[in-house]
Amino acid sequence: FDTVKDLAPISALVSLNNVLVVNPAVKANSVAEFIALGKAGPVTVASSGNGTSIHMSAEMFKHLTQFQMTHIPYKGSAPAITDLLGGQVQAMFDNIPSALPHIKSGKLRAIATTGAKRDATLPDLPTIAEAGVPGFEATTWHGVLTTAGTPPAIVNKLNAEINRALQMHDVREKLAGLGAEIVGGTPKEFAEHI
């Protein structure tokens, strides 16, 4: 199975940033302080599993900053967040929607977001690049694809309906509340992105 050859892009849906969060007991309030902590010795960094965007965000951070970390992979974000809240691990580059309630309640401290620009759900929080790690950018995206060989008329009809739905007020409001940036676009644009 080849995801590029065997699937036909229909439309991008949304993109999401991750957020670097720490347990409140961690003595780091900024990216610079977090880097200093990691240079002093390994920091335990949770992820939702090997190879996830959460894991890759941490690995990119490690690579760009010479940060020392011990990666702790979990079987999903929920158990990783549970251990982060409990102090069994120190940090995580979580998807904003799952971290946001804990940030708002003060149970986790947000340090920075991972996108190229500030996130609308956390506008006062700098990006990691903005906070001193040039070139750092890590986002996730979601889209709709179908099997290769699907007639173009069907692909175009599905694309038009998806883009129409993405313009609906209630859909936009719901996605924005989750920290998602609406993308949409043509099948060709989505194929180029992939």
Residue pairs with C-beta under 8 A, 6 or more apart in sequence:
4 194
5 148
6 147
6 148
7 145
7 146
7 147
7 148
8 145
8 146
8 147
8 148
8 149
8 150
8 155
8 187
9 143
9 145
9 187
9 190
9 191
9 194
10 143
10 144
10 145
10 146
10 155
10 158
10 159
10 162
10 187
10 190
11 143
11 144
11 158
11 159
11 162
11 163
11 184
11 185
11 186
11 187
11 190
12 141
12 142
12 143
12 183
12 184
12 185
12 189
12 190
12 193
13 141
13 142
13 143
13 144
13 162
13 166
13 182
13 183
13 184
14 141
14 142
14 175
14 180
14 181
14 182
14 183
15 115
15 139
15 140
15 141
15 142
15 180
15 181
15 183
16 95
16 96
16 97
16 139
16 140
16 141
16 142
16 178
16 179
16 180
16 181
17 96
17 113
17 114
17 115
17 119
17 138
17 139
17 179
18 53
18 54
18 57
18 93
18 94
18 95
18 96
18 113
18 114
18 138
18 139
18 140
19 93
19 94
19 95
19 96
19 99
19 103
19 110
19 111
19 112
19 113
19 114
19 119
19 122
19 125
20 31
20 34
20 57
20 61
20 91
20 92
20 93
20 110
20 111
20 112
20 113
20 114
20 128
21 84
21 91
21 92
21 93
21 94
21 99
21 102
21 103
21 108
21 109
21 110
21 111
22 28
22 34
22 84
22 90
22 91
22 108
22 109
22 111
23 84
23 85
23 87
23 89
23 90
23 91
23 108
23 109
24 106
24 107
24 108
24 109
25 87
26 34
26 37
26 43
26 90
26 91
26 109
27 33
27 37
28 34
28 36
28 37
28 111
29 109
29 111
30 111
30 112
30 131
31 111
31 112
31 126
31 128
31 131
31 132
31 133
32 131
32 132
34 43
34 67
34 91
34 111
35 65
35 67
35 132
35 133
37 43
38 62
38 65
38 67
38 68
38 69
39 66
39 67
39 68
41 68
42 68
42 69
42 70
43 67
43 68
43 69
43 70
43 90
43 91
44 69
44 70
44 72
44 88
44 89
44 90
44 91
45 58
45 69
45 70
45 71
45 72
45 89
45 90
45 91
45 92
45 93
46 72
46 73
46 74
46 80
46 81
46 83
46 84
46 89
46 91
46 92
47 54
47 55
47 58
47 71
47 72
47 73
47 74
47 80
47 92
47 93
48 54
48 55
48 73
48 74
48 75
48 76
48 77
48 80
48 94
49 55
49 73
49 74
49 75
49 76
50 73
53 95
53 138
53 139
53 140
54 77
54 80
54 92
54 93
54 94
54 95
55 71
55 73
56 138
57 93
57 114
57 138
58 69
58 71
58 92
58 93
59 71
60 136
60 138
61 67
61 93
61 128
61 133
61 136
62 68
62 69
64 133
64 135
64 136
65 133
72 80
72 83
72 89
74 80
74 83
77 94
77 95
77 98
78 98
80 89
80 92
80 94
81 92
81 94
81 98
81 99
81 102
83 89
84 90
84 91
84 92
84 108
85 102
85 107
85 108
92 99
93 114
93 138
95 140
95 179
96 113
96 119
96 121
96 122
96 178
96 179
97 178
97 179
97 180
99 108
99 110
100 121
100 122
100 179
102 108
103 109
103 110
103 122
110 122
110 125
111 125
111 131
112 125
112 126
112 127
112 128
112 130
112 131
113 119
113 122
113 125
113 126
113 127
113 128
114 127
114 128
114 136
114 137
114 138
114 139
115 127
115 137
115 138
115 139
116 127
116 129
116 137
116 139
117 127
118 125
118 126
118 127
118 130
119 125
119 179
120 176
120 179
120 181
121 176
121 177
121 179
122 179
127 136
127 137
128 136
129 135
129 136
129 137
141 183
141 193
143 183
143 190
143 194
144 158
144 162
146 154
146 155
146 158
155 187
156 187
159 186
159 187
162 184
163 184
163 185
165 171
166 172
166 175
166 182
166 184
167 184
172 182
175 182
176 182
